[in-house]
C-alpha cells in the first residue's frame, strides 16, 4: 500500500491520534517487518472510537498483532 494512502488513513481528525499514527508512519513504517506493516494497516481500518480506546486507554485488542503494533506506536512517541 503506498505511503500516501496510509498517510491519508492516519489523518483521523483528532490531534492525539494523528500525531501517534503519522509519527509511526514517518519514522518506523518503512523499516517494519511485513507482519508489522500488515498489523498497522489493519489498525488503520478500525473506527475512531476503537482507535481511541486502543491508543489512549489501557484497553487491549483481542488480536495480538494489533496489540504489538500499538505497543510499538506508544513506545516511539
N, C-alpha and C positions, 0 to 999 in steps of 0.2 A: 504494500500500500504506500503510495507516495507521501512524503512528509507534508506536503501542502494540504492534503486531505486530512491527515492526522492533526495538523496544526488547527485546522478549522474545527475538527471534532473536540479539540481541547478547550476551545473557547465556549464556556458554559454560561457566561454572564454573571458569574459570582466570583468576585476577585480572588478569594481564597482558593477555590477550585482551579481557576485559570492559572494562577501562579504555580500551584503544585504540578499540574499536568503539563503545562508548557515548559516548565523548568526541567522536568524529566525528559521530555521530548528533545529539548535543545542540548542537554548535557550528557544524556546516557542512552538514548534510544538506539542510535546507530551502532554503538558498541555492544548492545544487548544480545543475548542468545536468541535464537529463533523462538524458543519457548517463552522467553520474557516478552518478545515483541508480540507474540500471539496473545499473551495474557493482557498486555497493555491495550491492544486493540479490542479485546473482549471487555475490558474495563470501560473503555470509551463508549461501548454500546449500552451501558446502564443508564438509567434515568438519573436526573439531577438529584432527586431526594435520596436515591440509593448511593450515589457517589458521596454526597454529604455525610451520610451515615458511615460509610467505609473510610473516608479520608479524614473526617473531623471528629469522630467519636470512637470509642473502643469497640464498636460493633465489628463483627467479622463475617466474611462471606462463607457460604457453605463450600466454596471451591478453593482449594489450597493454592492453586496457581494465581488466583486473584489476590489472596491474602499475601502471597510472597511479593507480588509486584507492588502492592500497597506499602509493604514494609520498605521496599527499595525507594519508593517515591518519598515517603516520610523521612527516611534517613538522609537523603540528599538535599532536602530543602534547606 
